[in-house]
């Protein structure tokens, strides 16, 4: 008996993957805060939520949206610097969809933005991935700077954890600024077995990165990043104030920035940033256990889970915009633009 032609396997759909990631993250988060509630006491947790000034929620959401808006302007600015003709509204949907990807394992889903730009404009991902890298790098620098403002006051023994990454970034930027040195190093790498074939792509990415992180765009992007993340630091301060905790703005900025940096390696900072927010609120602000856990939960709902929800809606819109499944495993740069 002769078998007929095999049916090709369907392309991996990012929307389906996101649903699995979101369910897993939500279950993990629920268990995390259930454990926190047991630790703090259910009655005390209920009292903390009753005491919170819920009239602050619209302002907290507005500050979070300010963060998203400034970061989107930075992303779109990078595309403009690279002369990528991505329509503003389509790129806004693209950026918002990327908010859902922070919970993806290894944050691999963040390649969604370069993928969508390629699908809509035909621009190779090797050109736009540097915009993504530059976006995340400037976010990291801004958060380290915000944490560093008060680190000597609240964690003097941890100064090295703020200064060391900034020094590494500064050295990397200095090397990147010297085009001849960077390209010479890449060409030396090209002599290695199995490396030479990717060097042209790496050279393209280095040139694009240099455009994004040239002095003027670097200052512009850092300014936007600083404003974006300071808005969320203010939101965290308002959460503490809404729980009637006498927290100063500077300690609130330090706690939120430090917790975000500490949680950066984990998808969405799940578990790590949450725990850091609660521990810092307890140790640096003097919050009782119930208020420390409640402040972390309210903050993360407004800053993380609100973004994931917005991203989920935008992801469905982007999927329709592309007219089919989103397959991030397809990295071919010769794909034609979507109609």
C-alpha positions, -999 to +999 in steps of 0.1 A: +000+000+000+014+034-010+010+062+014-004+094+001+015+127+005+019+136+041+001+166+055+025+193+067+023+201+104+005+234+111+028+263+119+033+270+156+008+297+165+021+323+189-015+330+201-018+293+212+016+295+229+006+327+247-025+310+261-004+282+275+022+307+289-005+329+304-023+300+321+009+288+335+020+322+347-015+329+362-015+296+381+020+303+394+011+338+404-020+326+422-001+300+441+026+326+450+001+350+465-019+322+481+013+313+499+019+350+508-016+352+522-011+322+543+022+336+556+006+370+564-027+357+576-060+357+556-078+380+580-049+406+579-048+404+541-085+410+539-082+440+562-053+453+541-074+452+509-104+468+526-081+496+539-066+503+505-078+536+488-092+520+456-099+555+443-062+555+433-067+528+407-074+551+377-043+571+385-022+539+388-035+528+354-027+562+339+008+560+352+012+525+338-001+537+304+024+565+306+051+539+309+038+520+278+033+552+258+069+565+264+084+531+257+064+528+224+076+562+213+111+550+219+106+518+199+090+537+170+118+563+172+144+535+168+125+522+137+125+557+123+163+560+128+167+527+109+144+541+081+119+513+086+085+525+071+063+509+097+029+527+099+023+544+133-010+527+143+001+493+131+033+497+151+013+507+181-006+474+179+026+456+174+042+472+205+012+465+227+011+429+216+047+427+227+036+435+263+020+400+264+054+385+256+071+394+288+058+361+303+072+340+275+100+315+286+133+332+281+114+362+268+118+346+233+084+359+224+097+394+224+109+387+189+073+393+179+080+430+173+108+425+147+088+396+132+057+418+127+078+446+112+093+422+087+058+409+078+044+443+072+074+461+056+097+433+044+126+447+065+149+419+075+148+410+112+186+414+113+179+451+109+152+455+135+164+431+162+190+457+172+161+481+178+146+456+202+180+450+219+185+488+221+150+492+236+156+467+263+191+479+270+181+515+275+152+502+298+178+484+319+201+514+321+172+536+332+162+511+359+197+507+372+200+545+373+168+549+392+179+522+417+213+538+419+199+572+430+193+560+465+213+527+467+238+542+491+210+552+514+190+520+515+215+493+504+250+507+507+265+471+508+249+464+474+263+493+454+285+470+434+254+453+420+243+486+405+277+500+395+291+468+379+264+464+353+266+501+344+304+498+339+300+467+317+274+486+296+296+516+293+325+495+281+303+478+256+290+511+243+325+524+240+336+494+219+305+497+198+312+533+192+345+523+175+332+509+142+366+497+129+373+478+162+339+461+162+339+451+126+375+438+128+365+416+157+336+402+137+358+395+108+383+376+130+353+356+143+344+349+107+376+327+104+362+303+129+345+271+116+307+274+114+308+311+123+318+327+090+283+322+074+266+343+101+292+372+102+274+392+074+242+392+095+261+401+126+278+430+107+243+442+096+231+440+132+261+459+146+256+487+121+219+489+130+228+490+167+253+518+161+225+538+145+201+532+174+227+540+201+245+569+185+249+598+209+217+617+201+193+587+199+210+573+230+202+605+250+166+606+236+160+569+243+174+571+279+153+601+286+122+583+274+131+552+294+138+572+325+105+589+323+086+557+316+100+537+345+098+567+369+061+568+362+057+532+374+079+540+405+054+567+413+026+542+409+043+520+434+047+549+458+010+557+455+001+520+463+021+523+495+004+556+503-030+540+495-023+514+522-015+543+546+022+535+547+045+565+553+069+557+524+090+585+509+092+588+471+129+581+471+126+548+489+097+538+467+117+545+436+146+525+450+124+495+459+105+493+426+136+498+405+157+473+425+129+447+425+124+451+387+162+447+381+164+417+404+134+400+387+146+408+351+160+373+344+126+357+351+097+359+327+078+390+338+098+389+370+073+363+382+080+353+418+113+372+420+101+408+417+069+400+437+090+387+465+115+415+464+087+441+465+072+425+496+105+420+514+117+455+507+084+470+518+088+451+551+124+459+557+128+494+543+093+509+549+084+489+580+052+475+565+035+447+584+035+414+565-001+417+553+005+452+539+038+442+523+022+413+504-009+434+495+013+463+481+032+438+460+000+422+447-017+455+438+014+468+422+020+437+400-017+436+390-015+472+378+020+471+362+024+435+350-010+418+346-027+448+332+000+449+305-004+412+298-042+418+294-037+447+270-011+427+251-035+397+248-061+419+231-034+435+208-020+401+200-053+390+186-055+422+165-019+417+152-028+381+143-057+393+122-036+420+107-011+394+095-039+372+082-029+340+098-008+322+124+022+340+139+052+316+136+082+330+153+102+299+143+101+313+107+132+335+107+136+337+069+144+373+059+131+368+023+095+366+033+073+391+014+054+418+032+019+409+042-008+423+020 
